[in-house]
Amino acid sequence: AQGFELGADPVATRPRGVPADHPRLELLRYRTLIAVRALGEPSWLSTPDVTDHVAGLWRQVRPLVDWLTQHVGESRAQTPG
């Protein structure tokens, strides 16, 4: 609804314990999930305002992050480094 496109790496079957008629089954099938919005080259990209714009984008995607945290759990992925 916020203009983001979702990209993912889905598993072939539904996760164990998830009913076949779950309303968010497609989201629950993803091993990884990214939310992307193409911005092109906005005029603010090379200005100090970039931080405000990026923070605003993070706020817009926050409902998805909250839903994933509640229904899927926090990531256990190892960070590089």
N, C-alpha and C positions, 0 to 999 in steps of 0.2 A: 504493500500500500504506500510505502514511502519512496517508491521509484527505484529500489534496488533489485538487481537480478541475483538469483541464487545459483551458485555453482556447487557441485558436490561430487563425491565419490561414493555412490550407493552400493550397498550389499545386495546380493541377488535375491535374498529371502527376507521376510520380516524378522525382526529381532525376537528372540525367545521371550515368551510371556506377554507379547503385545498382541491384542486381538486383531483379527483380519479386518475388522470394520472400524478400527481406531481412526478418528477424524484427522489425525496428523501422521498417519502411517508413512507417507512419503518422506516427511522430514525425519522421522525416526529411523529410516533405512540408511541414512547417510553416515558414512564413516568420518568424513570431513565435510565441512560446509563453509562456504564463503559468501558474503554478501557484497556485491559489486555495483557501483554506479559510475558509468563513464562520465567524466567531467570535461574532457577535451583539454583545452588550454585556457582556463578562465583568467581574467585580468588580475585577480587577487593571488594567483599562484606564486608569484615572485615578490609578494609584499609581506609585511609583518602581519597582515590580516589573515594569512593562510591558517594560522593556529585557530582563530575563531571559526573559520569555515570548516576545518577538519573536526574540531570539537563538536560543531553542530551536526555534522554527519554521524559522528559516534553516538550522539544523543538520539538521532533518528533510528539507528539500528539497535539501540539498547533494548527495546521490547523483545526482539528476537533473541538476544543474548539472555535476557531474563527467562524467557520461555524455555530455552535450551537448558539453562542451569537448573530450573525446576523439574523438567520432565526427563532430561537425559543425564544430567550431572555435570560436574566440572570436568574439564579436560585433564587427562592424566598423561598427556603427551610430554615428552622431554623437550625442553627448549635447547636449541643449538648452543654450543659454547661451553 
